[in-house]
Amino acid sequence: MRAGAYEEHECVLKLTASEERAAAGLLKRAISTSSKGIIQLGTGGTPVTFMRITNPHNSTTAVCSRTLKSRCSELQAIRRVVSGGQPSVLLQNEVLSPGDEQRRALLKEAGISDEIKIGPAEVLAIKVGLAIPWNKIRILRRWLKASNISLACEERMRHESRKVVGENLKGELAPFSFSLPSGGEEFRGAPLVFIPDLILKVVELLEENDRAGRLTWHNGAVPASEIWIKLGGDKGGGTFKMNFQIVNVAAPNSVNNTCVFCCFEADESYTNLHIALERYKEQVEHLQGMTWR
């Protein structure tokens, strides 16, 4: 015999018609005694498992819901046997085994999307929590899209933002003072955005920090009977921002602990500060003497 001339051939045992009828009769009688339609026959080694599988007369797309449910039950029974009692693990592998495109096509045909969708409220929370501007959200949206993660559109986010803000934030064109190149000054309208009720906002953040267990008195540095609030201003990027920070937290100077309550596009001159902040004079005086809880 020449080297390499050997080829493996499948051995098929052909039965006569009478043998097929006899085998079918024996298997049918044995399976009928099993409530699950499954039997095992001893072979002297690993037993052989036989299962009853309905011979379909129509394709799955052409059958009624009852027949479809019956066929699914048969497949589940097969999975239980061939998976060694772990049908869910086998089903997971069946779903994951096709390529990404084929799997998405199958899920689409079934009316199921594997796309992860993040709603406007959740994206808005991400924006606020990470303190990132709108242009960075657009970059993040494009980057996540490549991973099949969809962020709510900006229009829906802004609509959600308006719902959340409501009457808590107001904006207007206020008459601010601007220096002239030739000397002197002039008044013209410039954007002013502010929180009308500063007291309500301070109390709201105190309650939030208290619920989260973040309040601290810094080992006695702050008297146990006092809450300290720090007010400050910052000019940068063409705007002046007035903010407050609750000192009774672990990192009082953190950007996440800084709440801007007034912002305007003008210089921080005495006149402009008076125009923007006069509204808070009585509120700050009230804060200094009020009792929280």
C-alpha positions as CSV (number, residue, x, y, z in Angstrom):
1,M,0.0,0.0,0.0
2,R,1.4,3.4,-0.9
3,A,2.0,5.9,1.9
4,G,-0.7,8.5,2.1
5,A,-3.1,6.5,0.1
6,Y,-5.4,5.8,3.1
7,E,-8.7,7.7,3.2
8,E,-11.2,7.6,6.0
9,H,-14.8,6.7,4.9
10,E,-18.0,6.9,6.9
11,C,-19.5,3.5,7.4
12,V,-23.2,3.5,6.9
13,L,-25.3,0.5,8.0
14,K,-28.2,0.1,5.7
15,L,-31.3,-1.7,7.2
16,T,-33.8,-3.6,5.3
17,A,-37.4,-2.4,5.3
18,S,-38.4,-5.1,7.8
19,E,-35.5,-4.2,10.1
20,E,-36.4,-0.5,10.0
21,R,-40.0,-1.3,10.9
22,A,-38.8,-3.5,13.8
23,A,-36.4,-0.9,15.1
24,A,-39.0,1.9,14.8
25,G,-41.6,-0.2,16.6
26,L,-39.2,-1.0,19.5
27,L,-38.0,2.7,19.8
28,K,-41.6,4.0,19.6
29,R,-42.7,1.6,22.3
30,A,-39.8,2.5,24.6
31,I,-40.2,6.3,24.1
32,S,-43.9,6.1,24.7
33,T,-43.1,4.9,28.3
34,S,-41.1,8.1,28.9
35,S,-43.0,11.2,30.0
36,K,-40.2,13.4,28.5
37,G,-39.9,11.4,25.2
38,I,-36.3,10.5,26.0
39,I,-34.8,7.1,26.5
40,Q,-31.3,5.7,27.0
41,L,-30.2,2.3,25.8
42,G,-27.3,0.5,27.3
43,T,-24.4,-0.5,25.0
44,G,-21.9,-1.9,27.4
45,G,-20.2,1.5,27.4
46,T,-21.7,5.0,27.1
47,P,-25.4,4.6,26.7
48,V,-27.1,5.8,23.5
49,T,-29.8,8.5,24.0
50,F,-32.9,8.6,21.8
51,M,-35.3,11.5,21.7
52,R,-38.7,12.0,20.0
53,I,-38.5,14.8,17.4
54,T,-41.6,15.8,15.5
55,N,-41.2,15.5,11.7
56,P,-42.2,19.0,10.4
57,H,-44.6,19.2,7.5
58,N,-44.3,23.0,7.2
59,S,-41.5,25.5,7.7
60,T,-41.4,27.4,10.9
61,T,-42.4,30.7,9.3
62,A,-45.6,29.1,8.1
63,V,-46.9,27.5,11.3
64,C,-49.3,28.9,14.0
65,S,-48.1,30.1,17.4
66,R,-49.1,26.9,19.1
67,T,-46.9,24.8,16.8
68,L,-44.1,27.3,17.1
69,K,-44.2,27.0,20.9
70,S,-44.2,23.2,20.6
71,R,-41.1,23.3,18.4
72,C,-39.3,25.6,20.8
73,S,-40.1,23.2,23.6
74,E,-38.5,20.4,21.7
75,L,-35.4,22.4,21.1
76,Q,-35.2,23.2,24.8
77,A,-35.4,19.5,25.6
78,I,-32.6,18.8,23.2
79,R,-30.5,21.5,24.8
80,R,-31.0,20.1,28.3
81,V,-29.6,16.7,27.1
82,V,-26.7,17.8,25.0
83,S,-25.6,20.6,27.4
84,G,-25.4,18.2,30.4
85,G,-28.1,20.0,32.3
86,Q,-27.0,23.6,31.4
87,P,-29.3,24.7,28.6
88,S,-29.0,28.4,29.3
89,V,-25.2,28.2,28.8
90,L,-25.6,26.5,25.5
91,L,-28.2,29.0,24.4
92,Q,-25.9,31.9,25.2
93,N,-23.2,30.3,23.1
94,E,-25.7,29.8,20.2
95,V,-26.5,33.5,20.3
96,L,-22.9,34.7,20.6
97,S,-21.4,32.3,18.1
98,P,-22.4,34.1,14.9
99,G,-20.5,37.2,13.8
100,D,-21.6,40.6,15.0
101,E,-23.4,41.4,11.7
102,Q,-25.2,38.1,11.6
103,R,-26.2,38.4,15.2
104,R,-27.6,41.9,14.8
105,A,-29.5,40.8,11.7
106,L,-31.0,37.9,13.6
107,L,-32.0,40.1,16.5
108,K,-33.4,42.7,14.1
109,E,-35.6,40.0,12.4
110,A,-36.8,39.0,15.9
111,G,-37.6,42.6,16.7
112,I,-34.9,42.8,19.3
113,S,-32.1,45.5,19.3
114,D,-28.7,44.8,20.8
115,E,-28.1,48.5,20.8
116,I,-27.6,50.1,24.3
117,K,-29.7,53.2,24.5
118,I,-29.2,55.9,27.2
119,G,-32.0,58.3,27.7
120,P,-31.9,62.1,28.0
121,A,-32.2,62.2,31.8
122,E,-29.3,59.8,32.2
123,V,-27.1,61.6,29.7
124,L,-27.9,64.9,31.4
125,A,-26.8,63.3,34.7
126,I,-23.5,62.2,33.1
127,K,-23.0,65.7,31.7
128,V,-23.6,67.3,35.1
129,G,-21.7,64.7,37.1
130,L,-18.6,64.9,34.9
131,A,-18.9,68.7,34.4
132,I,-18.4,68.4,30.7
133,P,-19.7,70.9,28.1
134,W,-22.1,70.2,25.2
135,N,-19.3,69.9,22.6
136,K,-17.7,67.1,24.6
137,I,-21.0,65.3,24.8
138,R,-21.2,65.3,21.0
139,I,-17.7,63.8,20.8
140,L,-18.7,61.2,23.4
141,R,-21.8,60.4,21.4
142,R,-19.8,59.7,18.2
143,W,-17.3,57.6,20.1
144,L,-19.9,55.4,21.9
145,K,-21.8,55.0,18.6
146,A,-18.9,52.9,17.3
147,S,-19.5,50.5,20.2
148,N,-23.3,50.3,19.5
149,I,-24.2,52.6,22.4
150,S,-26.6,55.3,21.6
151,L,-27.0,58.5,23.6
152,A,-30.2,60.6,23.5
153,C,-30.0,63.4,20.9
154,E,-29.0,66.9,22.1
155,E,-32.5,68.3,21.4
156,R,-34.1,65.8,23.8
157,M,-31.3,66.5,26.4
158,R,-31.9,70.2,26.3
159,H,-35.7,69.7,26.6
160,E,-35.1,67.5,29.6
161,S,-32.7,70.2,31.0
162,R,-35.4,72.9,30.7
163,K,-37.8,70.6,32.5
164,V,-35.3,70.0,35.3
165,V,-34.3,73.7,35.6
166,G,-37.8,75.1,35.4
167,E,-38.1,78.2,37.6
168,N,-34.8,77.4,39.4
169,L,-32.8,79.3,36.8
170,K,-33.5,82.6,34.9
171,G,-31.8,84.5,32.2
172,E,-32.1,88.0,30.8
173,L,-30.3,90.8,29.1
174,A,-29.2,93.2,31.8
175,P,-27.7,96.7,31.4
176,F,-24.0,96.2,32.2
177,S,-21.3,98.8,32.1
178,F,-18.5,98.6,29.5
179,S,-15.4,100.7,29.2
180,L,-14.9,102.6,26.0
181,P,-11.5,102.7,24.2
182,S,-11.6,106.5,24.2
183,G,-12.3,106.5,27.9
184,G,-15.5,106.6,29.9
185,E,-18.1,103.9,29.9
186,E,-21.4,102.9,28.3
187,F,-24.3,100.7,29.3
188,R,-25.5,98.0,27.0
189,G,-27.4,94.7,27.3
190,A,-25.4,91.6,28.1
191,P,-26.5,88.1,29.2
192,L,-27.2,87.5,32.8
193,V,-28.1,84.0,34.2
194,F,-28.9,83.5,37.8
195,I,-30.6,81.3,40.4
196,P,-33.4,83.4,41.9
197,D,-33.7,81.6,45.2
198,L,-30.2,81.2,46.6
199,I,-31.5,80.1,50.1
200,L,-33.5,77.3,48.5
201,K,-30.5,76.1,46.5
202,V,-28.2,76.0,49.5
203,V,-30.7,74.1,51.6
204,E,-31.3,71.7,48.7
205,L,-27.5,70.9,48.4
206,L,-27.3,70.5,52.2
207,E,-30.1,68.0,52.2
208,E,-28.5,66.1,49.3
209,N,-25.1,65.9,51.0
210,D,-26.8,64.9,54.3
211,R,-28.6,62.0,52.6
212,A,-25.4,60.8,51.0
213,G,-23.5,61.0,54.3
214,R,-21.0,63.5,53.0
215,L,-21.4,66.2,55.7
216,T,-18.4,66.6,58.1
217,W,-17.2,69.1,60.7
218,H,-13.6,68.4,59.9
219,N,-12.6,67.0,63.4
220,G,-13.9,70.1,65.2
221,A,-12.4,72.7,62.8
222,V,-16.0,73.7,62.1
223,P,-18.1,74.0,65.3
224,A,-20.6,71.2,65.6
225,S,-23.6,73.6,65.7
226,E,-22.6,75.5,62.5
227,I,-22.7,75.1,58.7
228,W,-20.2,77.1,56.8
229,I,-21.0,78.5,53.3
230,K,-18.2,80.1,51.3
231,L,-19.1,82.7,48.6
232,G,-16.6,83.5,45.8
233,G,-16.3,85.0,42.4
234,D,-14.2,84.1,39.3
235,K,-13.6,85.9,36.0
236,G,-12.5,83.9,33.1
237,G,-13.5,83.1,29.5
238,G,-15.3,86.4,29.0
239,T,-17.7,85.8,31.9
240,F,-17.9,86.5,35.6
241,K,-19.2,83.7,37.8
242,M,-20.4,84.0,41.4
243,N,-20.5,80.7,43.3
244,F,-20.9,79.1,46.7
245,Q,-19.3,76.1,48.3
246,I,-20.5,74.1,51.4
247,V,-17.4,73.9,53.7
248,N,-18.9,71.0,55.7
249,V,-17.8,68.3,53.1
250,A,-14.5,66.4,52.8
251,A,-13.3,68.4,49.7
252,P,-14.9,71.8,50.0
253,N,-12.9,73.4,47.2
254,S,-13.7,70.6,44.7
255,V,-15.3,71.6,41.4
256,N,-18.0,69.0,42.2
257,N,-18.8,71.0,45.4
258,T,-18.9,74.4,43.6
259,C,-22.4,75.7,42.6
260,V,-22.5,78.8,40.3
261,F,-25.5,80.8,41.1
262,C,-24.9,83.9,39.0
263,C,-23.1,84.5,35.7
264,F,-22.8,87.5,33.4
265,E,-20.8,88.5,30.3
266,A,-19.1,91.7,31.5
267,D,-16.2,93.0,33.6
268,E,-16.2,92.5,37.3
269,S,-16.5,96.3,38.0
270,Y,-18.2,97.6,41.1
271,T,-21.1,98.8,39.0
272,N,-21.6,95.4,37.3
273,L,-21.3,93.5,40.5
274,H,-23.9,95.7,42.1
275,I,-26.3,95.2,39.1
276,A,-25.9,91.4,39.2
277,L,-25.6,90.7,42.9
278,E,-27.9,93.3,44.6
279,R,-30.7,90.8,44.4
280,Y,-28.9,88.5,46.8
281,K,-28.1,91.0,49.6
282,E,-31.1,90.2,51.8
283,Q,-30.8,86.4,51.0
284,V,-27.2,86.3,52.2
285,E,-28.1,88.2,55.3
286,H,-30.9,85.7,55.9
287,L,-28.5,82.8,55.4
288,Q,-26.1,84.1,58.0
289,G,-28.8,84.1,60.7
290,M,-31.0,81.1,59.7
291,T,-31.1,77.7,61.4
292,W,-31.0,74.6,59.2
293,R,-33.0,71.9,61.0
